[in-house]
Amino acid sequence: MKFSLLKTDSQSAARAGVLHTSHGDIHTPIFMPVGTAGSVKAVHQRELLQDIGAEIILGNTYHLYLRPGTTLLQQAGGLHRFMNWNKPILTDSGGYQVYSLSDMRKINSEGVSFKSHIDGSKHFFTPESVTDIQRQIGADIIMAFDECTPYPCDYSYARQSMELTHAWLKRCIHRMNETEPLYGHEQALFPIVQGSTYADLRKASAEFAAAQNMPGNAIGGLSVGEPHEEMYAMTEAVCCILPADKPRYLMGVGTPENILESIALGVDMFDCVMPTRNARNGMLFTTEGIINIRNEKWKDDFTPIDAALGGYVSTYYSKAYLRHLVISKEILGAQIASVHNLTFYLWLVKEARRQILAGTFLEWKNRMVKKIAQRL
């Protein structure tokens, strides 16, 4: 796995690059649709490729481990073959999901014990077992096992949690070094920077992660309720430390304006459930702003969902038709809205990349942030 940095914007820290993997190149900045359990909700793989233009998707270790389970995935030849997806896959370590089970899990230095949200069965994750599970899933990019701190949390807890994450990272690296990929393609481990919203902890964690010399690095524990200003401040502090010749992944972020502002700070990779989750609730992201398609004002609007965006779905169906489907709770409504929102997100990062390469990113970004955040 190799990262080629092509250009850094002269007026910001925005970067354009290419991450080369065994399953193809990823042109950064990039957004990764979330396919938690081996499926991007309401979206066919064909649509991901042909309509949306996805170059990499995300799967989740916690969910895939519980169902369908690693035995079945190994029988299928890994997640790529199981879901018939021949482009790169990144897997979250499951740390965030375990964090969200606050009333069903216990953390100690060895790992995390938790109960399945499906059937209440008991399980135990360690850095070693989580690394093995991701080997078995077959992800191109594997995330180190970490503890995601809640917001707010006190300084003492944030430091203790960060130190635990660092200890687990060393164990993940050791496990990676003593094991081999199962399906004949390279797998890379990314450390995760933690430290809550404390600048000194974030800097210390970024320095520790960078010192491990892994193929890329991630920034975790943000977009968990803190003000956007704090998220940006922590992201900027970390990006100033993480090596420029390796990709930087801001986990679980976020809104379109969050993504643009974070690109300007030097982030290369993003994921978030927002485009598909909000789509299923009738919220559409467009090049002109945000639409609640349930509103009465769209009832007789026969114009395309977003003519400027391009793409089959966004230009073929009208707002009035999509509103009818959503109000009627037709499954097709969720499908159209999900494909549209993901098309917009991929357009956004690809246009950001084009602007970076053209040397016009900052002016474009400042204009777009105001435009795409407005409610229509």
Buried (B, 14 or more C-beta within 10 A) or exposed (E): BEBEBEBBBEEBBBBBBBBBBBBEBBBBBBBBBBBBBBBBBBBBBEBBBEBBBBBBBBBBBBBBBBEBEBEEBBEBEBBBBBBEBEBBBBBBBBBBBBBBBEEBBEBEEEBBBBBBEEEEEEBEBBBBBBBBBBBBBBBBBBBBBBBBBBBEBEEEEBBBBBBBBBEBBBBBBEBBEEEEBBBEBEBBBBBBBBBBBBBEBBBBBBEBBBEBEBBBBBBBBBBBEBEBEBBBBBBBBBBEBBBBEBBBBBBBBBBBBBBBBBBBBBBBBBBBBBBBBBBBEBBBBBBBBBBBBEBEEBEEBEEBBBEEBEBEBBBEBBBBBBBBBBBEEEEBBBBBBBBBBBBBBBBBBBBBBEBBEEEEBBEBBBEBBEBBBEEE
